[in-house]
Amino acid sequence: INKFDAKYGPTYLVLDALQKLFYTSDAARESFVDLCEEKYVQQVTFDSYLYKTVQGNNPIGDVALLGKTLSSLYKNNTSKPAPMRELV
């Protein structure tokens, strides 16, 4: 199990952090949806699944993503939620 943890532990650590951050409230989930539209997020996600390890070796992209994450969390936590849509 130590070999598995050494190889895949960082991946599960990142996934756990994402779950704890983005699945705590509706506003946080909306922020997650906002971020999933980013090309950088899609590329890092694809590469991570492809290579079976957490990717993202672009520090500038990571810092930009952090800024967008904080901005989105602020926006979604301070604005009034959109009204519920009705099924017709």
N, C-alpha and C positions, 0 to 999 in steps of 0.2 A: 504493500500500500504506500510505502514511502516513495517509491519510484513514480507512482501515479500522482501522488500529491506534489512531488517536485515538478512534474511535467505539466499538470493541469491545474494545480492550485491557484496560480495567478488568474486563470480564466474564471474560476468559480468565485474568487474574491471580487473581481470586477462585476460579475453578474449579480452577486449578493449586494454589492454597493448600489448598483443601478436599481435593484428591486426595492431596497430600503429607501432610496431617494425618491423614486418616481411612482411608487405604488402606495403612497401614504394618504393621498387625498385626490379629489377630482382635479384640483388646480395643478397638482404635480403630474397627473396623467396627461392633462392637456399640454403641459410643457414637454413631456416625452413625445407626444404626437408632433409637436412643433419641431423638435430636434430630428425626428426620423425623416423629415422632409429634406434635411441637409445632405448634399452630395457627399461631403466628407464622412458623415456618419454611415451612410450606405456603403461607401467604399471600405471603411474600417470593419464594418460588420461582415461584409462579404469576404474580405481577406482573412478575418479571424476564423470564420467557419471553414474557409478553404484550407488554411494552414494549421487549423486546430490549436491555435494559440492566440492570445490577445495581440493584435496588431496596433498600429498607430504610432509609427516611428517618425512622426512629423510634429515636432514641438510647437511650431507656429500654428499648425492646424489644431493641435490640442488646446493651446491657449485661447485661440479664437472660439473653439467649441465651449470652453469653460465660460467665456464671456457671454456667449449666446445662451448657455444653460442658465446662468445667473439672471440674465435679462428676462428670459422666458418665465422662470420661476417667479420673479418679482412681478412681471406683468400679470400672470395668471392668478397670483395670490392677492393682488391689490385691485383687480378689476371685477366688476359685477359679472357673474356667470351669464352666458347666453341663455335665453329662455329655452325650455324643452320643446323639441319638435313633436308634432302630433302625426301619427300615422293616419293616412287617409285611405 
